[in-house]
Structure formats: structure tokens, C-alpha cells
Amino acid sequence: MNPVHVQEIECLLALAEELHFGRTATRLGCSQSRVSQLVAALERHVGARLVERTSRRVELTRLGAQFVDEVRPAHQALTTAFDQARERARRGALCRLRVGFQGNVYEEVTEAFRRLRAHHQVTMALSEIPLGSPFTAVLDHRVDAAVVELPAREPELTVGFRFPPQDRFLAVATSHPLSGSDRVHAEELAGLDVLHPAGDAPDYWMAAHVPRSTPAGAPIHSTRGISGVQEGLALVAAEDHAMFVCRPLAERVPRGDVRYVLVEGLGAPSQMGLVWRTDRTTPQLTALAGLLHEEFTRTALPAAPRSARPGPPEGSGEREPCGLRPGPATPGQPA
């Protein structure tokens, strides 16, 4: 059986309303003979007459009227689907964006996701990726983009948005000798066993996340890997390990058995970024980067002093500003 063409269905639906070959031809922008051809072709597909035509009138047969009633909703649904697809294409949006993330997704990020859906008709499919494999899911096309810790020097990747840089803290158990300090200097990290992300991240990324030595050259030991933040905090609380975390995590993930101590003198601060494959840059990804920039600009607060502790003073009832400042939006620029 030959396939039925949409044009044949559209012709019959128009003829059912006009009941006149001339007016139907004008409505469809074709000749009357073309209308006759389309109706005849559809009747061959059905195997029965759908239209009765005399010199004085045109009317549907009983089968034709029933066929029109049944096919009209399906045709309307198809037309609506095409209209929606064209609108999404015009606005540069996809139905679904797959975004991976490391650690935690905070309010500013979820607000950007909400605005992307509201203004661009893009739904988000979020999935957590291992701490030690920041780029694999993006490079393998399993996600469209990822919110991961920088740096990202892979030639295939674009850093679409750089989140505000954040102070680095050391998470230690409350029983640890360093837990009574407000801050720790990088040289005091020598001799500690610092957890590292387990995965296939490039060496430069691993070294930036957990330095192999202090600025003076003393080794920083790391004997155990972790796949997630909660796993790391559990090991910190239960064993003699330490773990680097950023200020937002130290402020927003309190634990009674873990203390966060500000690290000084370690070099570059912690910074997250939105990354995607350069050859898969799309309007909806650049739109997301722009919304993140707007959101972090809107919610930026004056930076807290570097000596400030991650939590409010006991009994103050107040919360310390997190010191978020907008990083430069760099959609389309390589890392």
C-alpha cells in the first residue's frame, strides 16, 4: 500500500468545510483538477468513495463524513506539533537539555534552570557525575553540558560560564587537631591524608583539585579516592582524613561531626564552570550561560573577609554572606 500524503488529508478536510471544488482550490492555492486528483488518490487508499459530486452539489458520503470526523483530531495534533517545533527552532531552544553536575546544585543555579524552562521551553534532565570524571560524560555525549570544577583545558571543550571564585576550606573531623583553628596555612597540609576524587580526570585537573605538595615543596599525601561529596564527608567524620571543599559547601552543608577550616596560601581559589563540547554549541546552551551570568550578577553580595569563618557566630541568628561575585560569561570561548 502506498503511503497517504498529508496534502491529501488536508485537501479532504478543506473540501468537507467548503463543499465546493473551486473554493477549496482557492483556499489551498492550487487548481480544481489538483483538488480532484488529491481526493481521488485518497479514495484509492481508503478503497471507497468519500465524496459525491454532481453538477449542482458536492457532499461527503457517509463513510467520507465518518472518516473526516476521525481524521480531523489527528491532523490537528500533527499541525500543533509542527507549529511547536517551528517555534522552538525559531527561538533556538530544544525540548530537553541534559546537564551533569558535581557535588551540589545551589539556588542560583536552579533558578537559572527554572528561567530557561519558562522563557525558552527547555526542560532539564539533571544527573550527578563522579567527582573525578568531570569531562567524560560531556565528551562521550551522555550529557549536553556539565557544571564541574575548573580548570578545563581539553581542546574539545568550551567553558560557557565561569562561576564566582570561592575560598577553599579543609573539612576535618571535630576531633582533628586542626578543628579548633579558624584557618590553616597551606604548609600545615604536609603530613595530612587528603581525599582525592577517583576517576579519569586529566592530571592537570587532579593536581589543581588536590595539590601534590605545599607551595614550599612539602608533599601532601592522598591515599584514598572518593566518587562523591557525601562519601568524602562521611570518611572525614569517621576516619583520619581531610578533604578540600569550597565556601558554598562549607556554608550550606553543615555537619555536627565535621569542621570547615579556611585554607590560606594554597594559590588559586576553587571555581566551577559550565562546560560543553565546542562542536555541540547550541542556542539553548548559550542561553543557559547567559541566564547563569544574570542570576549570579543579580544575587551578588559584597565579598566576605577572607578571614571570616564559614558559619555565623554562635547565638547571632545571622548568616554570613557567601561573597558570591559573578564570573565573566564566556559563551563560545575555549577553556
The 8 nearest C-alpha neighbors of each residue, nearest first, counted from 0:
[[1, 2, 44, 3, 43, 45, 46, 41],
 [2, 0, 3, 44, 4, 43, 40, 41],
 [3, 1, 4, 0, 44, 5, 41, 40],
 [4, 2, 5, 1, 44, 41, 7, 8],
 [3, 5, 6, 7, 2, 8, 41, 9],
 [4, 6, 8, 7, 9, 3, 74, 10],
 [5, 7, 9, 4, 8, 10, 37, 3],
 [6, 8, 10, 37, 5, 4, 9, 41],
 [9, 7, 5, 11, 10, 6, 12, 4],
 [8, 10, 6, 12, 7, 11, 13, 5],
 [11, 9, 7, 13, 8, 12, 6, 14],
 [10, 12, 14, 8, 13, 9, 15, 38],
 [13, 11, 15, 9, 14, 10, 8, 67],
 [14, 12, 10, 16, 15, 11, 23, 9],
 [13, 15, 11, 17, 18, 16, 12, 23],
 [16, 14, 12, 13, 18, 17, 11, 59],
 [17, 15, 13, 14, 18, 12, 19, 23],
 [16, 18, 14, 19, 15, 23, 13, 22],
 [19, 17, 14, 57, 15, 16, 58, 20],
 [18, 20, 17, 22, 21, 23, 57, 14],
 [19, 21, 23, 22, 31, 24, 18, 14],
 [20, 22, 24, 23, 19, 31, 25, 30],
 [23, 21, 25, 24, 19, 20, 26, 17],
 [22, 24, 26, 20, 21, 25, 14, 13],
 [25, 23, 29, 21, 27, 31, 30, 22],
 [26, 24, 28, 22, 23, 27, 21, 29],
 [27, 25, 23, 24, 28, 22, 13, 29],
 [26, 28, 24, 25, 29, 23, 10, 13],
 [27, 29, 25, 26, 24, 30, 23, 31],
 [28, 30, 24, 27, 33, 25, 31, 34],
 [31, 29, 33, 32, 24, 34, 28, 25],
 [32, 30, 34, 24, 33, 21, 20, 35],
 [31, 33, 35, 30, 34, 36, 29, 24],
 [34, 32, 36, 30, 31, 35, 37, 29],
 [33, 35, 31, 37, 32, 36, 24, 38],
 [34, 36, 32, 38, 33, 37, 39, 31],
 [37, 35, 33, 39, 34, 38, 40, 32],
 [36, 38, 40, 7, 34, 39, 35, 33],
 [39, 37, 41, 35, 40, 36, 42, 34],
 [40, 38, 42, 36, 41, 37, 35, 43],
 [41, 39, 37, 43, 42, 38, 36, 44],
 [40, 42, 44, 38, 43, 39, 7, 37],
 [43, 41, 45, 39, 44, 40, 47, 48],
 [42, 44, 46, 40, 41, 45, 39, 47],
 [43, 45, 41, 42, 46, 40, 3, 1],
 [46, 44, 42, 43, 47, 41, 48, 49],
 [45, 47, 43, 44, 42, 48, 41, 49],
 [48, 46, 42, 45, 49, 43, 62, 44],
 [49, 47, 42, 50, 60, 63, 46, 51],
 [48, 50, 63, 60, 59, 62, 42, 47],
 [49, 51, 59, 60, 48, 58, 63, 52],
 [52, 50, 58, 57, 59, 60, 53, 49],
 [53, 51, 57, 56, 50, 58, 54, 55],
 [54, 52, 55, 56, 57, 51, 58, 50],
 [53, 55, 56, 52, 57, 51, 19, 20],
 [54, 56, 53, 57, 52, 19, 58, 51],
 [57, 55, 53, 52, 54, 58, 19, 18],
 [58, 56, 52, 18, 51, 19, 53, 59],
 [59, 57, 51, 50, 18, 60, 52, 56],
 [58, 60, 50, 63, 64, 49, 51, 61],
 [59, 61, 63, 49, 62, 50, 64, 51],
 [60, 62, 64, 63, 65, 59, 49, 66],
 [61, 63, 65, 60, 64, 66, 49, 48],
 [62, 64, 49, 60, 66, 59, 61, 65],
 [65, 63, 67, 61, 66, 62, 59, 60],
 [64, 66, 62, 68, 63, 67, 61, 69],
 [65, 67, 63, 69, 64, 68, 62, 70],
 [68, 66, 64, 70, 69, 65, 71, 63],
 [69, 67, 65, 66, 71, 70, 64, 72],
 [70, 68, 66, 67, 71, 65, 72, 73],
 [69, 71, 67, 73, 72, 68, 66, 74],
 [70, 72, 74, 73, 68, 67, 69, 75],
 [73, 71, 75, 74, 70, 76, 69, 68],
 [74, 72, 76, 70, 75, 71, 77, 69],
 [73, 75, 77, 71, 72, 76, 78, 70],
 [74, 76, 78, 72, 77, 73, 79, 71],
 [77, 75, 79, 73, 74, 78, 72, 80],
 [76, 78, 74, 80, 75, 79, 73, 81],
 [79, 77, 75, 81, 80, 76, 74, 82],
 [78, 80, 82, 76, 77, 81, 75, 83],
 [81, 79, 77, 83, 78, 82, 84, 76],
 [80, 82, 84, 78, 79, 83, 85, 77],
 [83, 81, 79, 85, 84, 80, 86, 78],
 [82, 84, 86, 80, 85, 81, 79, 87],
 [85, 83, 81, 87, 86, 82, 88, 80],
 [84, 86, 88, 82, 83, 87, 89, 81],
 [87, 85, 89, 83, 88, 84, 82, 90],
 [86, 88, 92, 84, 90, 89, 85, 91],
 [87, 89, 91, 85, 86, 90, 84, 92],
 [90, 88, 86, 87, 91, 85, 92, 84],
 [91, 89, 87, 88, 92, 86, 119, 282],
 [90, 92, 88, 282, 89, 87, 283, 93],
 [93, 91, 283, 87, 90, 119, 88, 121],
 [92, 94, 95, 121, 87, 283, 96, 91],
 [93, 95, 121, 122, 120, 92, 96, 87],
 [94, 96, 122, 121, 93, 123, 97, 124],
 [95, 97, 123, 124, 122, 98, 143, 121],
 [98, 96, 124, 142, 143, 125, 123, 95],
 [99, 97, 144, 125, 145, 142, 143, 124],
 [98, 100, 145, 126, 127, 125, 128, 142],
 [101, 99, 146, 127, 145, 128, 147, 126],
 [100, 102, 147, 128, 130, 127, 103, 146],
 [101, 103, 228, 100, 227, 104, 130, 127],
 [102, 104, 105, 101, 100, 248, 228, 127],
 [105, 103, 108, 109, 106, 102, 100, 101],
 [104, 106, 108, 107, 103, 109, 247, 110],
 [105, 107, 109, 108, 110, 104, 111, 112],
 [106, 108, 110, 109, 105, 294, 111, 295],
 [109, 107, 111, 110, 106, 105, 104, 112],
 [108, 110, 112, 106, 111, 107, 113, 105],
 [109, 111, 113, 107, 112, 108, 106, 114],
 [112, 110, 114, 108, 109, 113, 290, 291],
 [111, 113, 109, 115, 110, 114, 108, 116],
 [114, 112, 110, 116, 111, 115, 109, 117],
 [115, 113, 117, 111, 116, 112, 118, 110],
 [116, 114, 112, 119, 113, 118, 117, 121],
 [115, 117, 121, 120, 113, 114, 122, 119],
 [118, 116, 114, 115, 120, 119, 113, 121],
 [117, 119, 115, 116, 114, 120, 121, 113],
 [118, 120, 115, 116, 121, 92, 117, 90],
 [121, 119, 116, 117, 118, 94, 122, 92],
 [122, 120, 116, 94, 95, 119, 93, 115],
 [123, 121, 95, 116, 94, 96, 120, 124],
 [122, 124, 96, 95, 97, 125, 121, 112],
 [123, 125, 97, 96, 98, 122, 126, 95],
 [126, 124, 98, 99, 97, 123, 127, 100],
 [127, 125, 99, 128, 100, 98, 124, 97],
 [126, 128, 100, 99, 101, 129, 125, 102],
 [127, 129, 101, 100, 99, 126, 130, 133],
 [130, 128, 226, 132, 131, 227, 101, 127],
 [129, 131, 196, 226, 227, 132, 101, 133],
 [130, 132, 198, 196, 197, 129, 200, 133],
 [133, 131, 198, 200, 199, 129, 130, 134],
 [132, 134, 147, 131, 135, 130, 200, 129],
 [133, 135, 137, 136, 132, 138, 200, 145],
 [136, 134, 138, 137, 132, 139, 133, 199],
 [135, 137, 141, 139, 138, 142, 134, 140],
 [138, 136, 140, 142, 139, 135, 134, 144],
 [137, 139, 135, 140, 136, 134, 276, 141],
 [138, 140, 136, 137, 141, 135, 142, 134],
 [141, 139, 137, 142, 138, 136, 143, 276],
 [142, 140, 136, 139, 137, 143, 138, 97],
 [143, 141, 97, 137, 140, 144, 98, 136],
 [142, 144, 97, 98, 137, 275, 96, 140],
 [145, 143, 275, 98, 274, 142, 137, 99],
 [144, 146, 99, 98, 100, 274, 273, 147],
 [145, 147, 273, 100, 272, 99, 101, 274],
 [148, 146, 271, 272, 101, 133, 145, 100],
 [147, 149, 271, 270, 272, 150, 146, 133],
 [150, 148, 151, 271, 270, 272, 147, 204],
 [149, 151, 204, 152, 148, 207, 334, 270],
 [152, 150, 149, 334, 153, 204, 156, 158],
 [151, 153, 334, 154, 150, 156, 333, 203],
 [152, 154, 155, 156, 151, 334, 157, 134],
 [155, 153, 156, 152, 333, 334, 157, 277],
 [156, 154, 153, 277, 276, 157, 278, 138],
 [157, 155, 276, 277, 153, 154, 275, 333],
 [158, 156, 333, 277, 275, 334, 274, 332],
 [157, 159, 274, 334, 160, 273, 333, 272],
 [158, 160, 330, 329, 273, 288, 274, 157],
 [161, 159, 328, 273, 288, 329, 272, 158],
 [162, 160, 272, 326, 327, 271, 328, 163],
 [161, 163, 326, 271, 272, 270, 164, 160],
 [162, 164, 326, 324, 325, 323, 165, 270],
 [165, 163, 270, 269, 268, 162, 166, 326],
 [166, 164, 269, 268, 246, 245, 270, 163],
 [167, 165, 268, 246, 245, 269, 168, 164],
 [166, 168, 245, 262, 244, 269, 268, 246],
 [167, 169, 261, 262, 260, 244, 243, 245],
 [168, 170, 243, 260, 259, 242, 244, 171],
 [169, 171, 259, 242, 241, 258, 243, 168],
 [172, 170, 241, 258, 257, 235, 175, 169],
 [171, 173, 257, 236, 175, 174, 235, 256],
 [172, 174, 257, 178, 256, 175, 258, 171],
 [173, 175, 172, 176, 178, 171, 256, 177],
 [174, 176, 172, 178, 177, 173, 171, 239],
 [177, 175, 178, 174, 179, 173, 180, 172],
 [178, 176, 175, 179, 180, 171, 183, 260],
 [179, 177, 175, 173, 180, 176, 258, 171],
 [180, 178, 177, 176, 181, 173, 175, 258],
 [181, 179, 182, 178, 177, 260, 183, 176],
 [180, 182, 260, 308, 261, 179, 183, 306],
 [183, 181, 261, 260, 180, 262, 184, 263],
 [182, 184, 262, 261, 263, 185, 187, 260],
 [185, 183, 263, 186, 187, 262, 264, 182],
 [184, 186, 265, 264, 187, 188, 263, 213],
 [185, 187, 188, 184, 213, 189, 214, 215],
 [186, 188, 185, 189, 184, 183, 190, 191],
 [189, 187, 186, 185, 191, 190, 219, 213],
 [190, 188, 219, 187, 191, 218, 217, 186],
 [189, 191, 188, 219, 220, 192, 218, 187],
 [190, 192, 188, 189, 193, 220, 219, 241],
 [191, 193, 220, 221, 240, 241, 222, 194],
 [194, 192, 241, 221, 242, 240, 191, 220],
 [193, 195, 242, 223, 221, 224, 241, 240],
 [194, 196, 224, 225, 209, 197, 221, 223],
 [197, 195, 131, 225, 224, 130, 226, 198],
 [198, 196, 131, 224, 225, 226, 195, 130],
 [199, 197, 131, 132, 200, 196, 129, 130],
 [198, 200, 132, 131, 201, 197, 135, 133],
 [199, 201, 132, 131, 198, 204, 133, 205],
 [202, 200, 204, 203, 199, 205, 132, 206],
 [201, 203, 205, 204, 206, 200, 207, 199],
 [204, 202, 206, 205, 201, 207, 150, 200],
 [205, 203, 207, 202, 206, 201, 208, 150],
 [204, 206, 202, 208, 207, 203, 209, 201],
 [205, 207, 210, 203, 209, 204, 208, 202],
 [208, 206, 204, 205, 209, 210, 203, 150],
 [207, 209, 205, 206, 204, 210, 195, 243],
 [208, 210, 206, 207, 205, 195, 211, 243],
 [211, 209, 206, 212, 207, 208, 219, 213],
 [210, 212, 219, 218, 206, 209, 220, 213],
 [213, 211, 218, 219, 217, 216, 210, 214],
 [212, 214, 216, 217, 215, 186, 185, 218],
 [215, 213, 216, 212, 265, 186, 185, 217],
 [216, 214, 213, 217, 186, 212, 185, 218],
 [217, 215, 213, 212, 214, 218, 211, 186],
 [216, 218, 212, 213, 189, 215, 219, 186],
 [219, 217, 212, 189, 211, 220, 216, 213],
 [220, 218, 212, 189, 211, 190, 188, 191],
 [219, 221, 192, 191, 218, 193, 222, 190],
 [222, 220, 193, 192, 194, 223, 195, 219],
 [221, 223, 220, 192, 194, 224, 193, 195],
 [224, 222, 194, 221, 195, 225, 193, 192],
 [223, 225, 197, 195, 196, 194, 226, 222],
 [224, 226, 196, 197, 227, 231, 195, 230],
 [225, 227, 129, 130, 197, 196, 131, 224],
 [228, 226, 230, 229, 130, 225, 129, 231],
 [227, 229, 231, 230, 102, 232, 226, 130],
 [230, 228, 232, 231, 227, 233, 102, 234],
 [229, 231, 233, 227, 228, 232, 234, 225],
 [230, 232, 228, 234, 229, 233, 225, 235],
 [231, 233, 235, 229, 234, 230, 236, 228],
 [232, 234, 236, 230, 231, 235, 237, 229],
 [235, 233, 237, 231, 232, 236, 238, 230],
 [236, 234, 240, 232, 233, 238, 241, 237],
 [235, 237, 172, 233, 234, 256, 257, 238],
 [238, 236, 234, 235, 233, 239, 172, 240],
 [239, 237, 234, 235, 240, 236, 172, 233],
 [238, 240, 235, 241, 237, 192, 172, 175],
 [241, 239, 235, 192, 238, 193, 194, 234],
 [240, 242, 193, 171, 170, 235, 194, 192],
 [243, 241, 170, 194, 193, 169, 244, 240],
 [242, 244, 169, 168, 170, 167, 245, 241],
 [245, 243, 168, 167, 169, 242, 248, 249],
 [246, 244, 167, 248, 247, 168, 166, 165],
 [245, 247, 249, 166, 248, 165, 167, 250],
 [248, 246, 250, 249, 245, 251, 321, 165],
 [249, 247, 251, 250, 252, 246, 245, 244],
 [248, 250, 246, 247, 251, 252, 309, 259],
 [251, 249, 247, 309, 248, 310, 252, 246],
 [250, 252, 248, 249, 247, 253, 246, 310],
 [251, 253, 248, 249, 250, 254, 247, 103],
 [254, 252, 251, 250, 249, 255, 257, 248],
 [255, 253, 257, 256, 252, 258, 232, 236],
 [254, 256, 257, 253, 258, 173, 172, 236],
 [255, 257, 173, 254, 236, 172, 258, 174],
 [258, 256, 172, 173, 254, 171, 236, 255],
 [257, 259, 171, 173, 170, 178, 172, 260],
 [260, 258, 170, 169, 168, 249, 171, 261],
 [259, 261, 182, 169, 168, 181, 262, 258],
 [260, 262, 168, 182, 183, 167, 169, 181],
 [263, 261, 183, 168, 167, 182, 184, 185],
 [264, 262, 184, 265, 185, 183, 261, 182],
 [263, 265, 185, 266, 184, 262, 214, 186],
 [266, 264, 185, 263, 267, 262, 214, 213],
 [267, 265, 264, 268, 263, 214, 185, 207],
 [266, 268, 269, 265, 207, 164, 270, 166],
 [269, 267, 166, 165, 164, 167, 270, 266],
 [268, 270, 165, 164, 167, 245, 166, 267],
 [271, 269, 164, 149, 148, 165, 162, 268],
 [270, 272, 148, 162, 147, 149, 161, 146],
 [271, 273, 161, 146, 147, 160, 162, 149],
 [272, 274, 146, 160, 159, 145, 158, 147],
 [275, 273, 158, 145, 157, 144, 159, 272],
 [276, 274, 144, 157, 156, 277, 137, 143],
 [275, 277, 156, 279, 278, 155, 157, 138],
 [276, 278, 156, 157, 279, 280, 155, 275],
 [277, 279, 276, 280, 155, 156, 275, 281],
 [280, 278, 276, 277, 281, 275, 143, 284],
 [281, 279, 277, 278, 276, 284, 282, 275],
 [282, 280, 284, 283, 279, 285, 91, 92],
 [283, 281, 91, 285, 284, 286, 92, 280],
 [282, 284, 286, 92, 281, 285, 91, 287],
 [285, 283, 287, 286, 281, 282, 288, 280],
 [284, 286, 288, 282, 287, 283, 330, 289],
 [285, 287, 283, 289, 284, 288, 282, 290],
 [288, 286, 284, 290, 285, 289, 283, 291],
 [289, 287, 285, 291, 160, 286, 290, 159],
 [288, 290, 286, 292, 287, 291, 285, 293],
 [289, 291, 293, 287, 292, 111, 288, 294],
 [292, 290, 294, 288, 293, 289, 111, 295],
 [291, 293, 289, 290, 295, 294, 328, 296],
 [294, 292, 290, 296, 291, 295, 297, 289],
 [293, 295, 291, 297, 296, 292, 290, 107],
 [294, 296, 325, 298, 297, 292, 293, 299],
 [297, 295, 293, 325, 299, 294, 298, 292],
 [296, 298, 294, 295, 299, 293, 292, 325],
 [297, 299, 295, 296, 294, 300, 323, 107],
 [300, 298, 324, 323, 296, 295, 297, 325],
 [299, 301, 322, 323, 302, 298, 324, 320],
 [302, 300, 322, 303, 299, 323, 320, 324],
 [303, 301, 322, 300, 304, 323, 321, 324],
 [302, 304, 322, 305, 320, 301, 307, 321],
 [305, 303, 306, 307, 302, 322, 308, 301],
 [306, 304, 307, 303, 166, 261, 308, 302],
 [305, 307, 304, 308, 182, 261, 181, 303],
 [308, 306, 304, 305, 309, 303, 181, 261],
 [307, 309, 310, 181, 306, 261, 311, 260],
 [310, 308, 250, 249, 307, 246, 311, 259],
 [309, 311, 308, 250, 319, 312, 318, 249],
 [312, 310, 318, 319, 317, 313, 315, 309],
 [313, 311, 315, 314, 310, 317, 316, 318],
 [314, 312, 315, 311, 316, 310, 317, 318],
 [313, 315, 316, 312, 311, 317, 318, 310],
 [316, 314, 317, 312, 313, 311, 318, 319],
 [315, 317, 314, 318, 311, 313, 312, 319],
 [318, 316, 315, 311, 319, 312, 314, 310],
 [317, 319, 311, 320, 310, 316, 315, 312],
 [318, 320, 311, 321, 310, 317, 309, 303],
 [321, 319, 322, 303, 318, 300, 302, 301],
 [320, 322, 323, 319, 247, 303, 302, 246],
 [302, 323, 321, 303, 320, 300, 301, 324],
 [324, 322, 299, 321, 300, 163, 302, 325],
 [323, 325, 299, 163, 322, 326, 300, 295],
 [326, 324, 163, 296, 295, 162, 327, 292],
 [325, 327, 163, 162, 161, 328, 324, 160],
 [328, 326, 329, 161, 325, 160, 292, 162],
 [329, 327, 160, 292, 330, 161, 326, 159],
 [328, 330, 159, 160, 332, 327, 331, 158],
 [331, 329, 159, 332, 285, 328, 160, 288],
 [330, 332, 159, 157, 329, 333, 280, 277],
 [331, 333, 330, 329, 157, 158, 334, 159],
 [334, 332, 157, 158, 156, 331, 154, 277],
 [333, 158, 152, 157, 151, 332, 156, 153]]
